[in-house]
């Protein structure tokens, strides 16, 4: 049965029932976890139900998606059940000007969960990537849908070297194993840990009215950053280029770059790529 969810025993399916038992409880942010075998895009699916009034806290997980998108419409793909493809629906109360922190918040939470479970050093590349060394482990994409925000993540878990979409990507299976150590490839506890970390950070950020300094989010992001302090090359729309030093993240989650003695403040929508300058 080549199309069976159990055809690859090294990549078992996620249990919707088990995830709901673990994550949905009185007082929890999460109101329901849905696991589907296949969809075009978990972000697009949740954005549609958000417009229909679905409550905050819905979680959608796809075992595979065929139209997954990264930032600026870039394609994100992986073999079935080889990664975590998950989106969450939030209805944030803090001011609109603070919402740029939400994808960074998700990145901080996911990196913390991965570090703890897989024992690998995950860093955050502004604005939306999780890296191990210089290789991309995961991407995060946040999109507005009315008064809701849908945040999605694609994280490579058991992807093998010959399955990587590009050679600058990696997976937990490739990075977490060492001599005599089994690689970390168990998606269930990883998904639970990520969602619990997101809930904690989101509650703190909401209670601080979106103030990333008051809730410690900016400090946590900068401590995990793979971008700050480096010489970078920023590709801008219209084939423009900015080369300078990434010096920090401002109060709105924008990247600050010093070039030619001048400080530039960039939002995620301002940039095409951020790369090391060498």
Secondary structure, 3 states (H helix, E strand, C coil): CCCCCCCCCCCCCCCHHHHHHHHCCCCCCCCEEEEECCECCHHHHHHHHHHCCCCCCEEEEECCECCCECHHHCECCCCCCCEEEEEEEECCCCCHHHCCHHHHHHHHHHHHHHHHHHCCCCEEECCCEEEECCEEEEEEEEEEECCEEEEEEEEECCCCHHHCCCCCECCHHHHHCECCECCCCCHHHHHHHHHHHHHHHHHHHHHCCCCCCCCCHHHHHHHCECCCCCEEEEEEHHHEEEEEEEEEECCCCCEEEEECCEEEEECHHHEEEEEECC
